[in-house]
Amino acid sequence: MARVDLDGNTIKPMTICMIGAGGFIGSHLCEKLMNETPHKVLAVDVYNDKIKHLLEPASLPWADRIEFHRINIKNDSRLEGLVKMADLVINLAAICTPADYNTRPLDTIYSNFIDALPVVKYCSENSKRLIHFSTCEVYGKTIGSFLPKDSPLRKDPAYFLLSEDASPCIFGSIEKQRWSYACAKQLIERLIYAEGAENGLEFTIVRPFNWIGPRMDFIPGIDGPSEGVPRVLACFSNVSSISTPICVSKTCKPCSAFGMEFYVISFLFSVQNLLRGEPLKLVDGGESQRTFVYIKDAIEAVLLMIENPARANGHIFNVGNPNNEVTVRQLAEMMAQVYSKVSGEASLEKPTIDVSSKEFYGEGYDDSDKRIPDMTIINRQLGWNPKTSLWDLLESTLTYQHRTYAQAIKQSIAKPVAS
């Protein structure tokens, strides 16, 4: 039976150039496209570990619908040729290592703005539709964060709910270089919007709000470089910190990330801690509030954008789950409970420890108190709503992390350390 869009029109097979296809989001999106659609994917990345199961063996039913192209978009002229071959370009590529926002702001700005320019240029010049992945970090701080802590207005959604077409983007002062990432991502959004207004570029911008699920990131020394640091979820389970957000990696894979927010990073740190049996670190008490959405729910939203251009073009979409709102402390405590269930291991007597932001991030750290998405536009345009509860998404994700990494981490801990 032919696939139809939300307006009842037949969906024609298309060729999609997916930049950053080998990462967390890209791997899940490729799976969805191969299993449920007739579309072809030109998968562009520098790594393909997370999509190898889609590329081999050659007898797979979709083998002729996915091609992997090992390209670093920073310096490879082949990218424009792939864009020309496609009907749609999806740009997932970014470098988002939160600890670097303070210490390596130039790399952060160049990677997230300058390196994204050619993709926008190729799409505009060749009349190709673009779905660009941004970040909820572009909102910066909430209006409510400037009110007194005891102000009743802090509970009014007008002061914290983030709307794509109404909320201001509020960043800290220039010396707070933690905002370099958010500024770079906002500027590329403005450039894309301007290309649409002046040159007719067909575009959709996605603002992810903490997408969580299997394959979020590598575990240092197990399936990634020992000096690297993964993103939030993997961190809580393996390393020892679920603070405000945090990917402190100096070796981030440049094509595989997607503009993760700090708290996704914290989540990954926490997962690592859980796997190692170490307490989770909470920066400044873990009082900041965030929402988390399951990757499979989020991918459903992206597929709707892909197959409903008439409804998605020219729009910016928040993709999150406001029903899964928790403080970072609550998230850490829930993760400890869920991990104890899926692993069969007793919870730590003291599952969390507090650290200061200065101790964890260094001088100049700054953050937003609350980041909750308004879902009005995506619900109106695409009829999308997330389904998975926070407990269920944690159970799915931590079950995967435990099955994939627990034994290898135990073996690595047991190895004697050379002097």
Helices and strands as residue ranges (DSSP letters): E 15-19, H 24-36, E 40-45, G 49-51, H 52-55, G 63-65, E 66-70, H 78-85, E 88-91, H 98-103, H 105-112, G 114-116, H 117-125, E 129-133, G 136-139, G 143-146, G 152-155, G 157-159, E 161-162, G 177-179, H 180-199, E 203-208, E 211-212, H 232-236, H 262-276, E 280-283, G 284-286, E 289-291, E 293-294, H 295-307, H 309-312, E 315-319, G 322-324, E 325-327, H 328-343, E 352-355, H 357-361, E 370-373, H 376-382, H 390-414
